[in-house]
Amino acid sequence: MRQENSKTLSIVIPVFNEINFLNKLFDQIKLYFNKDNIEIIVIDDGSTDGSSKVLNELKEENNYKFLFKLIKLDINSGKGKAIQTGIKNSTGEYILLQDADLELDTKDAKEMFDMIIANKDIKCIFGSRYLSGKLKKNNYFFNNLVGKINSLIFNIFFSQSLSDVHCGLKILHRSVIDKIKLSVNDFGIEIDLASQIVRNNFFIYEFGVSYFFRSKAQGKKITWIDGLKSFYYLIKVRFFDNSASTNLSILYSSIYMGFVGSHFGMGLGNTLFIIIFFILGSILGIHFKILTSTVIFLFIFIGSLFGKGNGTTLAVILFFLLGIFVAKNLKKNFQNSKFNNYF
């Protein structure tokens, strides 16, 4: 529950061993966010490099107007846990997530805040390192590639069009925060957050930001292991963190689409078709419940009765697309009815 003396903006900053950046970071925060209706919540996530001492010194300076909250976690628990802790201790109408490593420009954070507060219809803005014409420095091809692949997979799974799901700069209205329940403690927090926002039917706007990639020698924390774990989180949030009815739909559509795939190709080709159709079915099950999914299956079956050889394949594809069209319209018509869980 928010406190009575709640602020307009809460800036949540997780910190783990960032001693080389903290003074500059707070100079920028004082430049762009030095107002008494703003609170800065720093979560010291078990730092061991002297960051804790610097943070305490910055807090004691008291040469700022904003409320400075410093929360110390005894052991390093991960970026996700630090963000969750910061959000729980926030009171702002808006919550801004800002990394401490200065890869992302605090000036961009201010522009995002000005934009969202000026338009009450916008509840959520994600920064994007791939949209802007602003300055960028990025020498790591693999990290860049994984980020774009993850965003593509996320878009396919959730019918979105985001360019950068992993960007650490985000601002959310309190109404969004109140609807979600974060549970991931490491860097997978970005995927967990984005998926829950989409599930709760909030639209994610994007804003191009500057990006200055730092090396491992400069303190970069994320590794290739985190990149691999991100694929796990994508699978988890899409295919397991669902309602019982959605999981049943995924299983149902995967099985019948796998069966459809068994009618194509021969030998190894047949196996590949089964796998591809099974995956396609799992994605269909996300968007269509049992009844609408059955409609698609019936159209596929009808298509299989036409033609021979390649003609049958073409007929199945055409009737499959027609089935999706009909299912979408049925879903739309029953969206607000008591039968919504079945469509």
C-alpha positions as CSV (number, residue, x, y, z in Angstrom):
1,M,0.0,0.0,0.0
2,R,1.3,3.4,-0.9
3,Q,2.1,5.8,1.9
4,E,0.2,9.1,2.3
5,N,3.3,11.1,1.6
6,S,3.9,9.4,-1.8
7,K,6.1,11.0,-4.4
8,T,5.5,11.7,-8.1
9,L,8.5,9.6,-9.1
10,S,10.5,6.7,-7.5
11,I,13.8,5.9,-9.2
12,V,14.9,2.4,-8.4
13,I,18.6,1.8,-8.8
14,P,20.1,-1.7,-8.1
15,V,23.9,-1.5,-7.3
16,F,26.4,-4.3,-7.1
17,N,30.1,-3.4,-7.1
18,E,29.8,-0.1,-9.0
19,I,32.3,2.0,-7.1
20,N,33.7,3.6,-10.2
21,F,30.4,5.0,-11.4
22,L,28.4,6.1,-8.3
23,N,29.7,9.6,-8.0
24,K,29.1,10.4,-11.6
25,L,25.7,8.7,-11.5
26,F,24.6,10.9,-8.6
27,D,25.9,14.0,-10.2
28,Q,23.6,13.2,-13.1
29,I,20.7,12.4,-10.9
30,K,21.1,15.7,-9.1
31,L,21.2,17.5,-12.5
32,Y,18.0,16.0,-13.9
33,F,15.9,14.8,-10.9
34,N,16.8,17.2,-8.0
35,K,13.2,17.8,-6.8
36,D,11.4,17.2,-3.5
37,N,8.6,15.2,-5.2
38,I,11.1,12.5,-6.2
39,E,12.6,9.7,-4.3
40,I,15.8,7.8,-5.1
41,I,15.8,4.2,-3.9
42,V,19.2,2.6,-4.1
43,I,19.5,-1.1,-3.3
44,D,23.1,-2.1,-2.4
45,D,23.0,-5.7,-3.5
46,G,25.8,-7.1,-1.3
47,S,28.6,-5.0,-2.8
48,T,32.1,-5.9,-1.7
49,D,34.2,-3.3,-3.6
50,G,33.6,-0.2,-1.4
51,S,30.3,0.8,-3.1
52,S,28.6,0.7,0.3
53,K,30.9,3.2,1.7
54,V,30.5,5.6,-1.2
55,L,26.7,5.3,-1.1
56,N,26.7,6.1,2.6
57,E,28.9,9.2,2.0
58,L,26.6,10.3,-0.8
59,K,23.5,10.0,1.4
60,E,25.2,11.9,4.2
61,E,26.1,14.8,1.9
62,N,22.5,15.9,2.0
63,N,23.0,18.5,-0.8
64,Y,20.0,17.4,-2.7
65,K,16.2,18.0,-2.6
66,F,15.0,14.4,-3.4
67,L,14.3,11.8,-0.7
68,F,17.3,9.3,-0.7
69,K,16.5,5.8,0.5
70,L,19.4,3.4,0.8
71,I,18.6,-0.3,1.3
72,K,21.4,-2.8,2.0
73,L,21.1,-6.5,1.1
74,D,23.6,-8.5,3.1
75,I,24.4,-10.9,0.3
76,N,24.3,-10.5,-3.5
77,S,20.9,-11.7,-4.5
78,G,20.7,-10.6,-8.2
79,K,19.4,-7.7,-10.1
80,G,15.8,-9.0,-10.1
81,K,15.7,-9.3,-6.3
82,A,17.2,-5.8,-5.9
83,I,14.5,-4.3,-8.2
84,Q,11.7,-6.2,-6.4
85,T,13.0,-4.8,-3.1
86,G,13.2,-1.3,-4.5
87,I,9.7,-1.4,-5.9
88,K,8.3,-2.7,-2.6
89,N,9.8,0.3,-0.8
90,S,8.6,2.8,-3.4
91,T,5.8,5.3,-3.0
92,G,5.9,7.1,-6.4
93,E,3.0,7.4,-8.8
94,Y,5.7,6.5,-11.4
95,I,8.6,4.0,-11.0
96,L,11.7,4.5,-13.1
97,L,14.2,1.6,-13.3
98,Q,17.7,2.9,-13.8
99,D,21.0,0.9,-13.9
100,A,24.0,2.2,-12.0
101,D,26.7,1.5,-14.6
102,L,26.1,4.5,-16.8
103,E,25.6,2.4,-20.0
104,L,22.3,4.3,-20.3
105,D,22.1,8.1,-20.2
106,T,20.3,9.6,-17.2
107,K,19.2,12.5,-19.5
108,D,17.2,9.9,-21.5
109,A,15.5,8.8,-18.3
110,K,14.5,12.4,-17.7
111,E,13.0,12.7,-21.2
112,M,11.1,9.5,-20.7
113,F,9.7,10.8,-17.4
114,D,8.7,14.1,-19.0
115,M,6.9,12.2,-21.8
116,I,4.9,9.8,-19.6
117,I,3.8,12.5,-17.1
118,A,2.6,14.7,-20.0
119,N,0.4,11.9,-21.4
120,K,-1.8,10.2,-18.9
121,D,-2.8,7.5,-21.5
122,I,0.8,6.2,-21.5
123,K,1.4,3.8,-18.6
124,C,4.6,2.1,-19.7
125,I,7.7,3.2,-21.6
126,F,10.7,0.9,-22.3
127,G,14.0,2.4,-23.4
128,S,15.4,0.9,-26.7
129,R,19.1,0.8,-27.7
130,Y,18.1,0.0,-31.2
131,L,15.6,2.7,-32.2
132,S,17.3,6.0,-31.7
133,G,19.7,8.1,-33.7
134,K,21.5,8.9,-30.5
135,L,25.1,8.0,-29.6
136,K,26.0,4.3,-29.2
137,K,29.1,2.4,-28.4
138,N,28.9,-1.4,-28.6
139,N,31.8,-3.7,-29.5
140,Y,30.2,-7.0,-28.5
141,F,28.5,-8.6,-31.4
142,F,27.3,-11.7,-29.6
143,N,25.6,-9.8,-26.8
144,N,23.9,-7.6,-29.3
145,L,22.8,-10.6,-31.4
146,V,21.3,-12.4,-28.4
147,G,19.4,-9.3,-27.3
148,K,17.8,-9.0,-30.8
149,I,17.0,-12.7,-31.0
150,N,15.4,-12.6,-27.6
151,S,13.3,-9.6,-28.5
152,L,12.2,-11.4,-31.7
153,I,11.2,-14.6,-29.8
154,F,9.4,-12.5,-27.2
155,N,7.5,-10.7,-30.0
156,I,6.5,-14.0,-31.6
157,F,5.4,-15.5,-28.3
158,F,3.4,-12.5,-27.1
159,S,2.3,-10.9,-30.4
160,Q,4.3,-7.7,-29.7
161,S,6.7,-5.6,-31.7
162,L,9.4,-4.6,-29.2
163,S,12.9,-3.8,-30.4
164,D,14.7,-4.2,-27.1
165,V,13.1,-6.2,-24.3
166,H,16.4,-6.3,-22.3
167,C,17.0,-2.5,-22.0
168,G,17.4,-1.7,-18.3
169,L,15.8,1.8,-18.6
170,K,12.0,1.6,-18.0
171,I,9.3,3.7,-16.5
172,L,6.0,2.4,-15.3
173,H,2.8,3.9,-13.8
174,R,1.8,2.6,-10.4
175,S,-1.3,1.0,-12.0
176,V,1.1,-1.3,-13.9
177,I,3.1,-2.2,-10.8
178,D,0.0,-3.0,-8.9
179,K,-1.0,-5.6,-11.5
180,I,2.2,-7.6,-11.7
181,K,4.0,-9.9,-9.3
182,L,7.7,-10.2,-10.1
183,S,9.5,-13.4,-9.0
184,V,12.8,-13.7,-11.0
185,N,15.9,-12.7,-9.0
186,D,18.5,-12.4,-11.7
187,F,18.9,-10.7,-15.1
188,G,15.8,-12.6,-16.3
189,I,13.8,-9.9,-14.5
190,E,13.5,-7.9,-17.8
191,I,11.7,-10.8,-19.5
192,D,9.5,-11.5,-16.4
193,L,8.5,-7.8,-16.3
194,A,7.7,-7.4,-20.0
195,S,5.7,-10.6,-20.1
196,Q,3.5,-9.7,-17.1
197,I,2.9,-6.2,-18.5
198,V,1.7,-7.7,-21.8
199,R,-0.4,-10.3,-20.0
200,N,-2.2,-7.6,-18.1
201,N,-3.1,-5.8,-21.4
202,F,-0.9,-2.7,-20.9
203,F,0.6,-1.3,-24.1
204,I,4.4,-0.9,-24.0
205,Y,5.7,2.2,-25.7
206,E,9.4,2.5,-26.7
207,F,11.8,5.4,-26.6
208,G,15.2,5.4,-28.3
209,V,18.1,5.9,-25.9
210,S,21.9,6.3,-26.0
211,Y,24.0,3.3,-25.2
212,F,27.6,3.1,-24.0
213,F,28.6,-0.5,-23.6
214,R,31.2,-1.3,-21.0
215,S,33.6,-4.2,-21.0
216,K,34.1,-6.9,-18.4
217,A,37.3,-5.1,-17.3
218,Q,35.0,-2.1,-16.6
219,G,32.7,-4.2,-14.5
220,K,30.2,-5.7,-16.9
221,K,28.2,-8.3,-15.0
222,I,26.1,-10.0,-17.6
223,T,27.7,-13.1,-19.3
224,W,27.0,-15.6,-22.0
225,I,25.4,-17.8,-19.4
226,D,22.8,-15.1,-18.7
227,G,22.2,-15.1,-22.4
228,L,21.4,-18.8,-22.4
229,K,19.3,-18.5,-19.3
230,S,17.2,-15.8,-21.0
231,F,16.0,-18.4,-23.5
232,Y,14.9,-20.5,-20.6
233,Y,13.0,-17.6,-19.1
234,L,11.3,-16.9,-22.5
235,I,10.1,-20.5,-22.6
236,K,9.0,-20.4,-18.9
237,V,7.0,-17.1,-19.0
238,R,5.3,-18.1,-22.3
239,F,4.6,-21.8,-21.9
240,F,4.4,-22.5,-18.1
241,D,3.4,-19.3,-16.3
242,N,-0.1,-19.5,-17.6
243,S,-3.6,-20.3,-16.4
244,A,-4.7,-23.9,-16.4
245,S,-7.0,-23.3,-19.3
246,T,-4.2,-21.8,-21.4
247,N,-1.8,-24.7,-20.6
248,L,-4.6,-27.1,-21.6
249,S,-5.0,-25.3,-24.9
250,I,-1.3,-25.4,-25.5
251,L,-1.2,-29.2,-25.0
252,Y,-4.3,-29.7,-27.1
253,S,-3.2,-27.7,-30.1
254,S,0.3,-29.0,-29.9
255,I,-0.9,-32.6,-30.2
256,Y,-3.3,-32.1,-33.1
257,M,-0.9,-29.9,-35.0
258,G,1.8,-32.6,-34.5
259,F,-0.7,-35.1,-35.9
260,V,-1.2,-32.8,-38.9
261,G,2.5,-32.6,-39.4
262,S,2.8,-36.4,-39.5
263,H,1.0,-36.3,-42.9
264,F,3.8,-34.4,-44.6
265,G,7.1,-35.6,-45.9
266,M,8.9,-38.9,-45.5
267,G,11.6,-40.2,-43.2
268,L,13.6,-37.4,-41.6
269,G,11.5,-34.8,-43.4
270,N,8.4,-36.3,-41.8
271,T,10.0,-36.0,-38.3
272,L,10.9,-32.3,-39.0
273,F,7.4,-31.6,-40.1
274,I,6.0,-33.1,-36.9
275,I,8.4,-31.0,-34.8
276,I,7.6,-27.8,-36.7
277,F,3.9,-28.3,-36.5
278,F,4.1,-29.2,-32.8
279,I,5.9,-25.9,-32.1
280,L,3.4,-24.1,-34.2
281,G,0.6,-25.7,-32.3
282,S,2.0,-24.7,-29.0
283,I,2.0,-21.0,-30.2
284,L,-1.6,-21.4,-31.4
285,G,-2.6,-22.7,-28.0
286,I,-1.4,-19.5,-26.4
287,H,-3.7,-17.4,-28.5
288,F,-6.7,-19.7,-28.9
289,K,-8.6,-21.6,-26.3
290,I,-10.1,-25.1,-26.8
291,L,-13.2,-24.2,-28.8
292,T,-11.5,-21.7,-31.3
293,S,-8.5,-24.1,-31.5
294,T,-11.0,-26.9,-32.5
295,V,-12.4,-24.7,-35.2
296,I,-8.9,-24.4,-36.7
297,F,-8.4,-28.2,-36.5
298,L,-11.7,-28.8,-38.3
299,F,-10.7,-26.5,-41.1
300,I,-7.4,-28.3,-41.4
301,F,-9.2,-31.6,-41.6
302,I,-11.6,-30.3,-44.3
303,G,-8.6,-29.1,-46.3
304,S,-7.0,-32.5,-46.1
305,L,-9.9,-34.0,-48.0
306,F,-9.2,-32.0,-51.1
307,G,-6.6,-32.8,-53.8
308,K,-3.7,-35.2,-53.9
309,G,-0.1,-34.9,-53.1
310,N,1.0,-31.2,-53.3
311,G,-2.6,-30.3,-53.9
312,T,-3.6,-31.6,-50.5
313,T,-0.7,-29.7,-48.9
314,L,-1.8,-26.4,-50.5
315,A,-5.5,-27.1,-49.5
316,V,-4.4,-27.7,-45.9
317,I,-2.5,-24.5,-45.7
318,L,-5.3,-22.5,-47.2
319,F,-7.9,-24.0,-44.9
320,F,-5.5,-23.5,-42.0
321,L,-5.3,-19.8,-42.7
322,L,-9.1,-19.6,-43.1
323,G,-9.5,-21.4,-39.8
324,I,-7.4,-18.9,-38.0
325,F,-9.4,-16.1,-39.6
326,V,-12.7,-17.6,-38.4
327,A,-11.2,-18.4,-34.9
328,K,-10.0,-14.8,-34.5
329,N,-13.5,-13.5,-35.2
330,L,-15.1,-15.9,-32.8
331,K,-12.6,-15.0,-30.2
332,K,-13.3,-11.3,-30.7
333,N,-17.1,-11.8,-30.5
334,F,-16.9,-13.7,-27.3
335,Q,-14.1,-11.7,-25.7
336,N,-16.2,-10.0,-23.1
337,S,-18.7,-12.8,-22.5
338,K,-18.9,-15.4,-19.8
339,F,-17.6,-17.9,-22.3
340,N,-14.3,-16.0,-22.8
341,N,-12.2,-18.8,-21.2
342,Y,-13.3,-21.2,-23.9
343,F,-12.5,-19.0,-26.9
